């Protein structure tokens, strides 16, 4: 992954919902009064569907490797659906058909192997994260530039009806890996290695351990 320093950016996002005011991105996430840094980001198109692609969005405090072992203070994994003929930038919501969020996972003090979660101190998954949205603005498809995103998100942990928010933002350079969208160029994965990694990485989707709650 590409590291980014803690920076402040502003973004104006437009989609079918209209204009959004400027948002400061400070590269942090807060849950239950614990504020943690978000220093790394990655996007992959992990699954092709009718009319578009499912993308995974990963944000983490520490680098998460797709080969070998890694650990992170905080790790967020979300899958979003994007129609190919619409702008990638927009507001994605859980349960929406257009600009939809399929699922969200939030982990604290997590260990991973080959990008797949193995164990953690705290794990919150789709069973409890049933509401939420993220605003996303970025340029990941331009092969002449380093991919970057600016995002602001808030998800609700509904466990035991506590409705605790998981909220934060991130802005900076990311790693983009193309697995299925052959019309686009990846910034970090050569064409010769796509086939060997596609089967492995596609298994990451929906392959997390059962959460305790």
Buried (B, 14 or more C-beta within 10 A) or exposed (E): BBEBEEEEBEBEBEBEEEEBEEBEBBBBBBBEEEEBBBBBBBBBBBBBEEEBBBBBBBBBBBBBEBEEEBBBBBBBBBBBBBBEEBBBBBBBBBEEEBBBBBBBBBBBBBBBEBBBBEEBEBBBBBEBBEBBBBBBBBBBBEEEEBBBBBBBBBBBBBBEEEEBBBBBBBBBBBBBBBBBBEEBBBBBBEEEEBEEBBEBBBEBBEEBEEBEE
